Amino acid sequence: MNYLKSKTYCSHIEKALRHTLDIESLFGKSVLILGASGLIGSFLTDCLIYVNETRGAEISLYVVSRKIERLEKRFGEEKRPYLHFIEGDVCNLKTDQVFDIIIQGAGYGHPKAFREIPVEVLLANVIGTQRVMEIAKRNADCRVLYLSSGEVQEQVDHLSFRACYPIGKMAAETLCISYLEEYGVDVVIARPGHTFGANVTSEDNRATAQFLLAAAKGKTIEMYSEGSQKRTFTYVADCVSGLLTILTKGEKGAVYGVSAGESCTVRQFAQQCGISGNCKVEQYEPTKTENKEASPIENQIVDNGALKALGWNPSFSIKNGIRETIEIMSEMGGVY
C-alpha cells in the first residue's frame, strides 16, 4: 500500500522533514533500514524516499524485511534506482554492501508475538542487533541508530515470558554500548514511547491500532481492560522526525527518549478515537488471551528532554494525531 499517494500523509512527511535537524547531512549516504515494513520503519523509509524525489537527496536505500512481498506491497513495485529490497531475518543477515548508516528497527513489537513467540522476540533484539553491530564494525565511519523502547525504563519480572520484549531491548542496548567501548562503533540509542499512525500492519494487535482501525471504519471501539494505564503516545511523524534528528545530531553512545511529551490513559486515547471517528467505545471483560498479553506496567512516561535539547520539537498533539490517522486510514481503505 503506497501511502505516498495520500496528500495528507505526504503533508505529514513534509512536516516531519521540516522538524528534522540537519537532514541534509544524510544526502548522498547509503542507508540500511531493518524493520522497514513496520509502523516506524516504513514511515522513516517513506521520508527518505520523499526527500529523494522532491529534493534530489541521492540517498541509497537498502530496506530489509523477512518477506520481500511485504516490501513490494508496502512500497509498491515501482522501480526506483535508489531503493533496494532485501529479504532476510535480522538474526541471519549477511551482506558485503558498504553502508554509511544502519537503522536497526527490526523485531516484533506487538503483544500477540510476545505471547506466541517470545523466544524469537528476544533473539531478534539480541542476536539481530549483534549481527547489525558486526556489519557496522566492518564499515568505517558507519553510524548505527538502535530503536529500543520506553519499556526498558521500567522494572519488570525477567522470569515472565512478557519480559521477552523489554529485557531483549535492554540487553541490546548494553550490546550497543559494548561495541562502542570495545570496537569504537558509532551508535546512538532511541527509546520511543507508544507510537501510532495510519501505516500500521495487519499483524499489529496493539490496542491503539485496533482502536484507530475501528474508528476509521465507524465501528464500535472495543476495550478489554479498564484503560487506566497511562502512556506517552506519539504520532508516527513526530517519532520519525525525532529519530532522524537523533541520527543526525545525537551524541555517540547517548540515549534519547522519543516522544511528543504528551500522555493520557488508554481509555482517554480510546475515547478520543471515538470522538474523531464518531463511534461508541464499549468495555468488555478481558479474556485469558488479553490478560496474558497485557503489559504489567501501570504508567509508562517517556521523557523527551534530551531530544529537545538537540533543538527538536514535535508537531502533533495526541488529539491531532488521532484525527489525522483516521483520515488517512479512511482515505487509504484500512491497513496493509
Secondary structure, DSSP 8 states (H G I E B T S, - for coil): --GGG-HHHHHHHHHHHHTSTTGGGGTT-EEEEETTTSHHHHHHHHHHHHHHHHH----EEEEEES-HHHHHHHH-S---TTEEEEE--GGG-------SEEEE--S--SHHHHHH-HHHHHHHHHHHHHHHHHHHHHSTT-EEEEE--GGGGS---TTSGGGHHHHHHHHHHHHHHHHHHHH--EEEEEEE-EEE-TT--TT---HHHHHHHHHHTT--EEESS----EEEEEEHHHHHHHHHHHHHH--TT-EEEE--S-EEEHHHHHHHHHHHHT--EEE----HHHHHHS---SEE----HHHHHTT------HHHHHHHHHHHHHHHTS--
